[in-house]
Amino acid sequence: MKNVLILVCFVFLHGNAIPQSVQNLKISKDNRFIVYQNGDPFFWLGDTAWELFHRTDKEEADLYLRNRAQKGFNLIQAVVLAELEGLNEANSLGEKPLINNDPSQPNEAYFKHVDYIVSQANDLGMFIGMLPTWGDKFNKKWGVGPEIFTRSNAYAYGKYLGNRYKNKAVVWILGGDRNPEDEEDIEIIRRMAAGIREEVGDRQLITMHPQGGNNSATWFHEDEWLDFNMFQSGHGKKDNPNYLATAKLYQLSPTKPVLDAEPNYEDHPINWKADQGWFDEFDSRRAGYWSVLAGGCGHTYGNHNIWQMWLPGRTPVSQARTPWTQALDYPGAFQAGYMKRFFESLEWQKLMPAQDLVKNSPKEAGMEILAARANDGSFLLAYTPYGSGFSLDLSPLRGNNISLTWFNPGIGEQINAGTMKKKGPMEFDPPGDEKRGNDWVLLLKAE
């Protein structure tokens, strides 16, 4: 459809007003999404800053948080007992989190720094996705450890954290990139969750972050404390079809929201091997659109340099190569904000996967076209990663006339393509030539 097109720019870059407080969150009535207490939808746009509490001082934390708020992020995923020698290497203030590495003896001076960062994030309108610990502290399958948690001290530590942050805008994320290996590990996670829940009640949500290629439902789907499912599609595979994991979890009973909490990081070596190339902003944003249109309740962006807060002089993990202060403005972070604002311009909480509506789409890995439709027939979305042509069954759209809009995820602009009569299956040809990174979202609205 290469007719004359009108270019319209989405004005949702920087400068949007940042709320000074945030409400608590809860699960929507249909158990598909996360909403604020007043019922307004919450489109999760997270950033992975695992070492934020451990490796930044106040000035650095302020720089990071202001940058993320300006780009539209509304949740920061960070770890209290961090991965990179988080127990035995002091934070920027010279403080370690625990006395004698004992979870029942938290160091008040360390936690005051955590308090500061949590409060600053909340004041900027962002939640903290708080991981009480990285997983090597209960299952040292790899990493530094040491293993310090038992059933009893996990419960006490959970109660301590829950009581300390029960009045803050926090979502609790257990696990920490580690799967439970045995019943003891499972019970450590459950007991930590029980301690948190005893203090926070139903005011805050709790979930679990597993290691790459896994999901929380494997162990905890029917546990009442698990409010929504997380999975990690990870960094080991090029063109990783993360939407398949989203679709699988979407179908589980009882129904719970689902989120890819760690897709491939921007500027991460593919499969941890630089000779295979590096994931870029296209890989990052494609994972987001794929997962949301498959039924996800949002998206977590990540940058390989930022999660570890890498700076020259620090030992890089997995070939990190860019100072985190510079990586803050990599293109993928801006594009994550474009995505959130695009969905928030719609009644996105009405979306349900509609892959059966896509016809004549490419089958090659990485080029798969995803579709979703509003449950009331008011609009339909289709995402084409390479700008490939395709056809759609439009029968779920109500009425006889539809408006067409192409949204460019890379630059945050949309092209209004007019209105037309609805027919049977219709063919659509995105702007530009078919190639990697020429991705578009087609928005069809019933008129």
N, C-alpha and C positions, 0 to 999 in steps of 0.2 A: 504494500500500500504506500507507494512513493508519491502520493499527492502532496500538494502544498501544505506545509505544516507551520504552525505558529509556536514559537519558542517562548516558554514561560519559565522563569526562574523561581525555584522554591527559596523564599527568603528565610532560611532557617540555619544560618551559620552561627556566628558568635552573637553575643549581645542580648540574648533572651534573658528575661528576668529570672533570677535564681531565688526560689523560695527560701525564707529564713528558718523554716521548720518543716518537718516531714511527719506525716501520719504513720501509724502502724499499718501493717499489711495483713491481709487475710486471703483465703482462697475463695474464688468466685462461686456463686451458687451452683453453676454447672460443673464445678471442679476441674475446669479446663485452664484457667488463667489465675493470675495474682491480681488482686485489687486493693485499693486503699480502704480504710475503714468506712468511708462514706460511699463505697461502691464504685468509685471511678476506677477505670482500668489502669494497671501498672504494667507498662511495657518494660521488661527487664533489659537494661543495657548496662552490662557489667564490664569492668576492666580488671585484669589480673595483675595485682600489685602485691604478690605474695610477701615480699620482704619489706613492705612499707613500714611496719612497726619497728623492725629490727635494724634497718640500714639507712634511715633518714632522720635528720634532726628536724627541729620545728620549721626552720626556714625552707628546707627541702620539701618537707611534707606539704607546707602551704603552697609552694610552687606547683607541685604535682596535683593537689586537689583542685586548685583554682583552674588549672588547665583542663582537667577532666570535666569539671562542672560547666565550663564554657563550651565544651564540645557536645554536651548533652548527656553525658553519662549520669546514671542515677544510682549506681551501686558499685562499690569498690570491694573486690575480694582480696582479703589480706589475712595473714597468719600470725597468731600470738606467739606460739612456740615455733619459730621459723625453721625452714629447711636447712639453710646454709650456716651450720654450726650455731643454730638458734639457741641452744642451751648454754654453750660454753664460750661463745664469742659475744662480748658485751655489745649493747646497742650504742648509738651515737653519743649517749650521755654517760657511757661507761658502766651501764647497769645490765645485769643478767636477769632473766625473768623469774627464776626460782632460786631459793636458797638451798644449796646442796642438791640441786636437781630434783627436789622433792615437790610434787604437785600440790601437796598440802601446805607448802610454805612459799606462797607467792611473794615476790619482792615488790613492795609498794612503790618504790621509786621507778621501777620499770613500767609498772602499770599506770603510773601517772602520765607517762609519755603516750601510752596507748589511749588513755582517756582524752588527752589533748587532740590526737588525730581523729578519734571518733567524733568528738564534739565539733571539730572544724568541718569534717565531712557533712555532718548533720546540718550545720549552719548554712552550708552551701546547697542544701536540698538533696544530699546523697545519703543513701544507706551504706552501712558497712556490712559486707558479707563476711562475717567473722568466722575464721577457722580457729578453734581453740588450740589445735596443734597440727603440725605436719605429721603424716602417717608413720614416719620412721620412729616416732617416739612410742608406738605400740607394736609396730611390725617392721623391724629393720631388715627387710628383704634386700634392700640396698640403701645407700645413703649413709648418714653419719650416726643417727641415733643420739644417745643410747635409748633403749626401751626403758621407759620409766613408769608406764601406766599399768595399774591393776584394776580389777573390778571396783574395789572400794575407793581408791584415790581418784579414779576417773569420775565417779559420782560426786565426790567432794569438790573436785576441780570444776566440774560442770556447775554445781551449785554456786561456787564462788564467782564464776564468770557471769552466770545468769543473774545473780543478785547485783553485781556491779554494773551491768549494762541493761537491766530490765527496763529502764526508762529512756533508753536511747533508741535511735532508728537503726536496728540491727537485724540481719537475717543470719541464722546460725548454720554453718556448713561443717559437718563432721567428716571424718575420713582422712582428708588431706592427701590425695594422690596415692592412696594405698588401699588395696583390697584386704579384708579380713581373711586370714589364712586358716583359722580354726575357731572353735567355739569360744575360746577365751577372748580372741580379738573381737568377735561379734558382740560378746557381752560387754567388753570395754566401751565400744561405741554406744551400745544401748544404755549402759549405766551413765555415760556422760550426757546422753540425751535426756535421761530421766532427771539428772541433777539440774540441767538447764530448765527443763519444763516445770519442775517443781517451783522454781523461782519466777519464771516469766509467765506462767499460765498460757493462755492462748493469745497473748499480746504480740508474740513474735513467732516467725516461721522457722522451721528446722528442716534441713535436708542433709544429703551426704555426697561428697565428692570422691569418686573412685579413681583408680589409675586408668591410663589410656586403654580404650577399647572395651570399657566396662561401664556398668550403670548401677545405681543405688537399688533398683528394684530386685536385683539378684538376691539380696539378703534381707531387705527391709520393706518391701513394697506394702505388705499388710500390717506393718507396725504403725500404730496410731501416731507416734511422734513424727513420722516422716510425712511432712505436708506436701511435698512435691518431689518428683524424681529428677536427678541429675545424671548426666553421662558425660564422658570425656572422649570425644572423637580423636583428639591428640595430634601428634606431629610425625607419625611414622609412615604416612602414606600420601602420595600425590593423588589428587582428584578423589579424595576420600568421600564416599557418598554418605555423609553424616545423616542425611534425611531418612535413611533406612532405620537407624536407631531411634530417631524421633518417632517415626511411624509405628514402630513396634511398641514403644512405651505408651504411645497415645492410645493403643487398643487395649491396654491392660485393664483388668477389673480388680479392685475398685478404681474408678477414674481418678487420676491425679495429674496436675500439670507436669510438663516435661521441659527440660532445658539442657542444651549443650553448653556446659559450663567451662569447657576448655577445648575449643577447636584449634586448628593449626594457628600458631602465632605468626604474626607478621615478622619477617626478618629472622626466621628460625630455619636452620639447615634441614632440608627434607630428609626424614629418617635419620636425623642427627649426623648427616654426612654432607659436607659442603660440596663434594664433587657431584652430588645429585641435584644441586641447585638449592635455592632458598625460597621459602614461602613468601609471597608478596601480598600487597593489599587486595588483589583480585581473589586470591585464595581465601583470604580472611572474610571478605564481604560475601563471596559466594556461599561459604559455610553458613553465614547468618541468614540469607534469604532462603536457602534450601531448607534449613531447619524450621524457620518460622512458618513457611508455607506448608510444611509437613505436619504442623500442629504444635510447634514450640511456643512457649509463652514469652519469648524474648531471645536474647543473644548475649554471649560474653565475648568481647574482643580481647585479644592479648598481643603484646609485643615482647619478643624474646629478650630484649635488653631491659625492658621496664620491670618485668616480674622480679628479676634479680637485682634491680637497681644498680646495674653495672656502670662503673666508672673506671677510667684508666688507673692502674695500680691495684685493682681488685682482680682476683683470678676469675676469668670468664668461665661460665658454665656453658658447655656445648657451643663453643665458638662465638659467643656474644661478641659483637664488634663495634657497637655504636654506643656512646655515652647515653644514659637514659634521659638526661636532660635534653638531648638533641632528638632522641627517638620519640619524645612526647608529641612531636608534630609530624610524624610519619603519616602518609596519606590515609592509611587504613583507619586511623582514629577519627579523622574528619568524616570519613565515609560511614563509619558506624553511627555517628550522629545524624547523618542524612537519613539513614535507614530508620532510626527511631522516629524522627520527625515525619517521615513519609507515612509510616504506619499510624502515627498519632493523628495524622490529618484525616484518617478514615475511622470508621467504627470497627477497628481491627479485631476487637474481641468477639465479633460475630463470625470470624473466619473458621472454616472447617476444611480439612484437606479434600481436594477434588481432583486427584490425579487421573481419575477415569475420564475426565473431560478433555484431556490432552490427546490429540491425534496427530499422526505423521510427524513425530518429533525425532531428533537424532538419538541414536542408541549408544554412541561412543562415550566412554568413561569421561566424566567431567563436563559433558555437554547436556546432561539431562535437564529437561524443562519441568518445573514444578508449578502446580496450580492449586489455588484455594478459592473458595467462594463464601460469600456471606450466607448465613443460614436463613435469611429472609429474602434472598434473591435480589438484593439491592446492588451488589457489585461482585466482581470476579477479578482475581489477580493471576497472572502467569509470569514466571521468571525464566528468561532464556540466557544462560551464562555466556554463550558465544554469539549472541545475536542471530541465532538460527531461526529460520521460518518454521511455522507450525500451524496447526488448525485446532480449533476448540469447538466443542459441543456447547452451545449457548442456551440450551433449553432451561437450565435452572434460573437464568436471569428473567425477572418478571417484565411484562410489557413487551412492546414491539420495537421501541427505539432505544439505542444505546449510544453513550458517548465513549470515545476512545482517547486514552492518554498514554503516552510512553514516558516512563520515568527512568532517568539515567542514574544509576547508583554511584557511579564514579565521580560525578560532579554535582549531584544534588539538584538537577534541573529536570523539568518535564516538558514534553511537547504535546500540546493539545491537537488532536487530529480530527476534531469535529464529531458529528453524530451520523448514525446510519441506521437503516432498518435491520432488525435482527432476522437472520435466516437460520437455516439448518447449520451444520458444521461450517465454520468460516475460517478462511486462511488469513494469517497475519505475517507481515514481513517487517521486522524491526529496522530502524534506521542503520545505515552503514553496512559494511561487509562482514560476513561471518568470520570471526577470529576470536582468539582467546582475549578476554577482557572487554569485549564489546557487549557487555551484559546490559539487559533492559528488563524493566518490569512493565507489563501491559496491565493497565487498569481499565476495566470495562464497567460502566455504571448504567443501571437501568434508568431511563429518562421517563 
